């Protein structure tokens, strides 16, 4: 069972990519996000939250197996936290918006805005997942504000 959990945590090998393992490993998050967005808005948050809860023990077990730290091969935190960036935002179903959201997620994960950097020091799977959650909550906020401003600037179709 530990082998399967470690395989899942490493994105079935995607986290071992020699080039940008975090980004390559985060790609399944796009599929999860599109799947989440097929459900009702109320379920978006429930599913995104459930994925995060499930990610904690997966990352914890994989971390123990791979040396007890946030090993760069562990990417379940990346792909299981990404749906939090799109939850409730139906416009992110558009491929360009989804792609931009994914790019912002990767940038936010690299920058680690406060308190994400501090949360990275929390031990075990919780710390591994929390920094990605915070980064994706920042992305959610950026996308929500951006979409609201875009909608506000659109010309009205009614006279």
C-alpha positions, -999 to 999 in steps of 0.1 A, spaced: 0 0 0 29 24 8 42 19 -27 9 29 -43 6 60 -20 42 70 -29 34 65 -66 3 86 -62 22 113 -43 48 115 -70 21 118 -97 29 83 -110 64 95 -120 55 130 -131 73 144 -101 105 128 -112 106 149 -144 141 163 -149 127 196 -160 103 216 -137 91 185 -117 67 206 -97 50 221 -128 50 188 -147 37 171 -116 10 197 -111 -5 190 -146 -30 164 -132 -44 193 -112 -58 207 -145 -78 175 -150 -90 176 -114 -100 212 -117 -120 206 -149 -137 177 -132 -145 198 -101 -160 226 -123 -184 201 -139 -203 199 -106 -225 225 -89 -207 255 -73 -216 242 -38 -198 210 -46 -167 228 -59 -157 238 -24 -165 204 -8 -145 185 -35 -116 210 -33 -115 207 5 -118 170 4 -89 167 -20 -68 188 4 -77 166 33 -68 135 14 -35 151 2 -22 155 38 -18 118 47 -7 109 11 21 135 13 29 125 48 34 89 40 53 96 9 75 121 28 84 94 54 91 69 26 113 93 6 134 106 35 111 126 58 110 160 41 91 178 13 109 159 -14 106 176 -48 93 143 -62 62 147 -41 36 165 -62 3 154 -48 2 187 -29 6 205 -62 -21 188 -82 -46 182 -53 -44 219 -42 -49 234 -76 -87 229 -77 -89 253 -48 -78 281 -72 -108 275 -95 -135 265 -70 -167 286 -76 -152 304 -106 -170 290 -136 -152 313 -160 -121 293 -153 -136 265 -175 -125 286 -205 -91 271 -216 -73 304 -217 -85 313 -182 -77 279 -169 -42 281 -184 -37 315 -169 -49 303 -135 -25 273 -137 4 296 -146 -4 319 -117 -6 289 -94 29 278 -104 42 314 -100 26 317 -65 40 283 -55 74 295 -65 72 329 -48 55 315 -17 37 346 -5 32 350 33 23 329 51 30 301 26 67 302 32 63 300 69 38 271 66 63 251 46 81 246 80 51 228 95 61 192 99 48 163 78 21 162 52 2 192 67 31 215 60 36 200 25 0 208 16 -6 241 35 19 262 15 2 251 -17 -32 258 -3 -22 294 7 -6 300 -27 -37 288 -45 -60 309 -23 -40 339 -34 -45 328 -70 -82 323 -63 -84 359 -51 -64 373 -80 -87 354 -105 -119 365 -87 -108 402 -87 -96 400 -123 -128 384 -135 -149 410 -116 -130 438 -131 -132 423 -166 -170 419 -162 -173 454 -149 -155 468 -180 -175 448 -205 -200 469 -224 -236 462 -215 -257 444 -241 -289 460 -229 -298 497 -236 
